[in-house]
Amino acid sequence: MTSTPRQLSHDPLWPRAGSWPAFDGTADAVLLGVPTWRTSLSPTGAHATPAAIREALPRYGTTLMGPPIVDLDEVLRIADAGDVAEPDGSEGEARAISRVRELSEATELVIALGGDNSLTYPVALGARATGLITFDAHFDLRDGISNGTPVRRLVEDTPAASSSTTAVDPTRIVQIGIADFANSAAYAQRAADWGIRVITLDELRRRGIDDVAAEALEIAGAGSDPRVHLDIDVDVCDRSVAPGCPASVPGGLQAWELRALTRAVAADPRVVSADLAEVDATADADDARTVRLAALCVLELLAGLASRP
């Protein structure tokens, strides 16, 4: 559980987010810290971010203005499963896969708090994802093992520890927000060769959030037993709203766009897991705007879950 920070006022008629009980085996949604950071291509303190997001959550309420007015705490059972200890390296990945597997079998939605983007690999495997949607300025298709490799690894390197029979089919991967001047031609060609659906930042803005979200879910959620993982790399956002993301660039998504995309995708019951990645809480602005945006994305994921049929 996260206690309400001392500086925040107390009002019994204004409940705050984040004071959720420890996971006891049943919940509609569960938070799990996966503080990966050791293989990051950029120096990062992302391992401090799960705690920072939990500290930021009580700055917000749990009520959707609707109509109708909905209190998330009244319609969802939300729990916190703590953190995976030392999730980097092969042993750490195995621990993360196992813990996510356990939680995904008992909940509708696992929300993993990163950590750099390397957490996407064990979280998606643990949730037995068959499809992947990323909000990211970057392809994450590099060779090797780092925060720049999770999408390639999900396609090529599924380990025995995942208990999966196949890797993620690249034709069930949709990458939204890919930006100019943030990638190489070689990795763009790799995505094209593999049949990954790439929706650039410009295309997203031209078509609109609802249209893009619907296409992404149709592709990633195809098949007889679809299980979609959503990777929210906050560096898809404009640097003015995400200064705590080492690789964010000017001209990325605005905060409202990321929030709206997150809720739209999370509203689909095929989405079984999500992660928040690439926020370095130790490098954030003094007003903690990046961490607070990540906390709001947690609430948008819950709002999407609450709106499911």
N, C-alpha and C positions, 0 to 999 in steps of 0.2 A: 504493500500500500504506500501511497505518497501522501504525506501530510500537507495541508495547505500552508504555503509560505506565510511567515509571521506578518509580513507587511500588507497582506491582503485582508480586506475587511470581511467580517462574517455577517451573513444575512440568511436566516433560516428559510426565507422565501426565494433565495437566489442560489440554488445548489451549484456547486462547481464541478467541473470535470476532473477526472484523474484519481479520485479517492475510491478506487475499485479494489475489491478484495483479492487476495491471493487465489490463484486457480486451485480449485478443489476437485477437479474431475469433470465438471459440467459448466458450460458457458456457451453463449451465442458467438461471442468474440473474445479473443484473448490476445494480450500484448506480450511480446517476448523480445528482450534485448539480445541482439546479436552484434556485439561491438567489435567487428572486424576492423583492422587497420594496418597490420604489420606488412602487408604486401602492396600497399598503396604506391602508385607511381609518383604521387606528390606528397610531400611531408604533410601529415595530418594528425589531428588529435580526435579523430572521429570516434574512438573508443569511449570518449566522454559524453557522447551525444545521447545515448538512451536515457541516462540519468537526467540530462538537461531537458529532454522532451517531457519526461515525467514531471519535472519541476515546473515546466511552463504550462502544462495542461490545466492546473487550477486557476489560471488567469481567464479561462473561458467557462461558459456555462454549458449545459447539456440540452438546451431547448432549441428546436427548430421553429421558426416563426410561421411556417406554413403559408396558407391554410392547408390542412388543419395544424394547430399547434401540437407539437410532439416533444415530449421529454425522453431523450434516449435512454436515460436510466430507468424509465418506467416501462419501456417496451423491449429492452435488450438486457440480457445478463452479460455483463462485461467483467473480465477478470484480468489479472496481471500474473504472469508466470515467471517473473524475474528475468535474469540474464543467463545466457549460455556462457560458461567460464571459458576464457581463452579460445575463441572460436576459429582462430587462424591455424593454418597448417593442417595436415591430413587428419590428425587426431581431433583437432578442434572442429573441423568440418564434419567428421563422423558424429561428434556430440551434437552439433547443431542439427544435422539431418535426423538423428534419432529423436531429439526433443520436438522438432517440428512435426515429425511423423506422429508422435504420441498426441500432440495437441490437435492436429488436423483431424484425427479420428474421433475427437470429442467435441469439436466446435465447427461452426459454419465458416468462420473467418479467422485466420491467424494473421496478426499484424506484427511484423518483425521490425524492430527499431534498430537501424544501423548507426554507426558502422559505415565503412566504405562499401563500394558497390560489389566487392567480392562476396558479400553475404547473399546476394541473389542466387548464387549457385547452390549452396546447401539448403536454403529455404525452399526454393522451387523443387529441388529433389525430395526434400522431406515431405512436402505437400503432394508429391506424386503428380506434379503438373504435366499436362499434355499439351498445353499452350502457354504462350508467354506474351504479355503486352508490356512494353517499356515506355516510360516517359523519360526521355534522355536526349541530350544534345549529341551524344556519342554512340557509336555502334557497339563498343565493348566486345569486339571480335578479334582482339589481339591474340598473338600466340603467348604461351607461357601461363603463369599463374600470378594474377594481380587483380586490382580493381578494374582493370581494362579488359578482362578476359571472360567474365561470367557467361555471356551469351554464347561465345564459341565453345566453352567447356560444356554447357548444357546440350549443345548439339553433338559434340564429339567425345566427351570424356566421362560419361556417366559411370561412377564407381560402383563396385559391388555393395558398398555400404548403403547405397540409396534404395536397395531392394526393388529397383525398377528394371524392367526387361528391355526397355529401349530408351534412347536419348530423346530429347524433345525434337520433334519433327520441325525443321526450319520453316516449312511452309505454314506452320501454325504459330509463327512469331511475327508480331507487329511492333515496329519501333516508331514511336510518335515524338516529333520534336527535333529530329536530326537536323543539325545546324550547319550552315556554310562556314568554312574556315575553322571548323572544329574537328575535322576528320581527314583521312587520306583517301586518295583514289583507290588504293589497293584494298582497303577495307570496305569501301563502297561497292567495289566489284565483287568482293567475297559475299556480301549480303545479297547482291543481285544473283550471283551464281547459285546460291543456296535457296533462292526463292523466298527470302524474307521480305515481308511487305514493309516498305519504308515510307513513312508519311512525314515529310519535312515540315519544318516550322512554317514555311510559307504556305504549303498546302493546307496545313491545319487552319491557319488564319483565313485562307480563302474559302474553305468549305464550312468551317464552323465546328464547334465542339460536339454537338449531338450527332451529326452525320459521321464524323470521324470515329467517335466512340462506338457507334453502331457497327461500322465496318470492322473495326478492330475486334469486337466481340464475336462477330460472325466468323472471322478467320481463326482466331485463337480458340474459340469455343466450339469448333467443329469436331465431329467424330461421335462415336457411340457412347463414350463415357468422358465428356470434357471436364477438365480441371484446369482452370486458368490461374496463373500467377501474375500479379501486377507488380512491376518494379518501378517505384517512383524515385528516380534520381533527381534530387532537387536542383542539381546544376542545370537542368533544362530551363530554369528561370533566369530572367534578367538579373544581372549582377547587382542592380540597385535593390532588389528584394531578396537576393540570396548571396550576400557578401561572405557568408560563412561556408560557401562551397568553393573549394580551390579552383575548379574548372568552369565555373559559371562565366558567361560572357555577356557583354552589353547586347541588348536586343532580343533576349530570350523571353519566355513566357512571363506574363504578369502573374501576381499572386492569385488573382481571381480566376485566371484561366487554369492554373494548376488545380485549384480547389474544385472548380466545376468539372474538369476532366476526371478527377479522382472520384467524385461522387457519382458521375455518370457511369463509369466502369464498375465501381463497387456495387451498384444497384443490381447487377446481373448475378443470379445464383450460381453461375458457372465459375465465378471468381471465388477461389477457396483460400487464397493467401495473398499477402501483399508485403512489400518491404519499403522502408524509407531509407534512402542511401545518400552518401556523399556530403552530409552536413558535418562540418567540423565545429563543434560547439566552442572550442578554445580559440577559434579565429573569427568568431562572429562579431558583428557590430556591437557597440555599447548597448544598444536597445534590444539586442537579442532577436532581431527581426527574422533571421533564418531559422533559428530554433522554434520561434513562435509560429512560423509558417508550417514547419514540420508537425508541430502539435495540432494545428488546425487541420492538416491532412489526415491525422489520426481520426479526428472528429468527422471529417468528410467521409472517410471509409465507413465509419459507424453509421453515418446518416444514410449512405447508400445501402448498407445492410438492412437498416430499419425500413427502407422503402421497398424491399423485395416483396414479390407477391406472396 
